Amino acid sequence: MISTALIVRRRMQSSGKWTRVIEILKAFEEDCATPIAKLRQVADAMTVEMHAGLASEGGSKLKMLISYVDNFPSG
């Protein structure tokens, strides 16, 4: 059974519009990409906030609960 998405894709490819769709999607992907340095900055800031939240009540804007895992289920 052929899906609707596959039919639409085939029609777009045969009409020559597929190339334009791919161009738009690639441009969108590039515009939305987050640089690795920014991702690391966010991760570092979250780590600091998590440690602060676990260190004291109200020590962070992140709500943290100290919890422990006593054992892991086997099987």
C-alpha positions, 0 to 999 in steps of 0.5 A: 500500500502506498502512503499519501506522503509517498504519493505527494513526494512523487508528484513533487519530484515529477513536477520539479518542485522537489529541488526547491523543497530540499533547498528550503529545508536545508536553509531552515536547518542551517538557520536553526542550528545551534553552535556547539559552543552555545550548547556547551554553555547551556550545559555548563549553566545547567550543571551549575544550577543543578549543583546549586539546587542540590546544595541548599533549599532555594539555591537555584531556580531549578527545582531539585529533589535529592533522591537515591537509588537503593538497588536496581531490579534484576531481570 
